[in-house]
Amino acid sequence: MKIEIENITAETFAPFGYVLEFTQEMTEHFHVIVREEKDPWRLALLRFDWQFIKRLEKHPQSMESFEPLEGVSVLFAAENNNPDKIRAFLLDKPICLFKGVWHEILALSSNAKVKITENLDVATEFYNLDKPIRIFAGD
C-alpha cells in the first residue's frame, strides 16, 4: 500500500482535527482553538524512534494534540468509521485530533519528540493493520 505524505493545512487536516496556528481571521493576541469543558487533562512528552507502525489507536472520549518538538515525524490518521483509509501527514506544526480519530506516528529522523495534550483518563482502542506501514523514499 502506498500512502503519500501530505502537508498539514487547515483544509487537508479538516476531517481529523484542528491545526493549531493563527489565521488572518484571528485578530486578538490570545485565541482559544480547542476547549474541553468538563474533563481534566494532562500534558506529556513522547520520545520515539520507531520507523514503522503495526496498528492505529483512537480515543473515543478524548481529543489529543501532537506538537512537534524535535526530529521529523509523520502522523497517520483515519476517520473513526474507516480505519483502513489512512492518510499520512508530515508533522511539522501542532495539531489537535478530534475524538475518535484513528492515529499513530513514526519517526523519519533517528528519533523524534512531541508534546501531547489529552484527557487525564484516556480510553484507548486499537486497530491492527494487515501489514506494517513503513516510509520509503522514491518510487
N, C-alpha and C positions, 0 to 999 in steps of 0.2 A: 504494500500500500504506500503510495506517495502522498505526502502532505506538504504543501507549500507553506513556508514560514511567511506570515503576513506581518505588516507593521500594525501597531496598535494605534487606532484613531477612534474618535467617538463613534463614527459610522461603522467601521469594521467590527468593533467590540460591542456594539449595542445589544446583540442577542444575549450576551453573557454578563454584562455589568457596566460599571461606570469607569471612565478614565479620570484619574484624579489630577486635573490640571485646570488652570484658569482659562476661561474663554473670553472672547470680546464682549459677550453679554454680561459678564461679571464685573460690575463697576465698583463694588465695595472692596476694601482691603481684606476682609475676612468673609469667607463664603463656605457655608455648610453644604457638602455634596451628598453625604450619606448620614442618616440619623436612625438610630435604633432606640426606641423609646423605653422598652421595659427590661431588656436583658443586660446583665453586667457583661463586660468584655475584657479581653486581655491583649497585650502586645507581646510578641515573641520574635526571636531571631532564629532563622533556619540556615544552617550551613550544609551544603550538599555538593556531591561530586558525581552523582550517578549520571551516566551517559545514555541511558535508555529507560523506558518505562514499561511496566508489565500490566499496570492497572490504572484505573481512574478512581477518584473518590469524589463524594459530594457531601454537603452538609445541609440537610433539608430545612433546618431551623436557624441557620446562621449565614450571614454574609461573611466574606473573607477578603481581606486586602492582601495584595502582594506588592511590596515596594522594593525594587532592586537597590542593593547597597554596594555589592562588589561582584566582579565577574560578569559573564554573559550567560543568560539563560533563556529558555523557551518555555512558554506556558501553553499547555494543551487544554482545550475547553470544548465541551459539547453540551448542548441543551439537555435539560432534565429528561425529556421524553425520548431522546435519541442519542444514547452514549456512543453509538458506532459512527456517528457523523462528527468526527473530530476535526477541529481546526487548530492550527499552531500559530503562536504569536511571539515575536521577539519581545522579551520582557525588558524594555528599555525605558519604561515610565510606570509609575504606580497605577494600579487598577484596584477595583473592588468588585468581586463577583457577586451576582445575585444569589439568593438562597437556592439550593438545589442544583447548581450548575456542576456538571462533572468536570474534573480538572486534575492536572498533575504538572510538575515542572521537571526539567532536566537541565544540566549544566552543559554549555558549549565550551566554556573555558575549563581549566583543570579543576576549579571549584567555584562556587558562587554563594552569595549570601543575600537573603531577602528578609525584610521585616514583614511580619504577618500580624494583622489585627482580626480577631474573631470573637464570638461569644465565649464566655468563660466555660460553660458546659457545652461542648460541641459533640453532637451526634454525627457519626460518620458512617456512610455506606460505601461499599467498594464494588467496582465492576472490573472483572478480569478480562483483559484483551485476548483475542485469539492468538496474536503474535506480539512479541515486544516491538516497540517503536524506537528506532534509532535515528539519529540525524547523520546524513551523508552529504558531503559537498559534491557538487557537479550533478550530472545526469545519471 
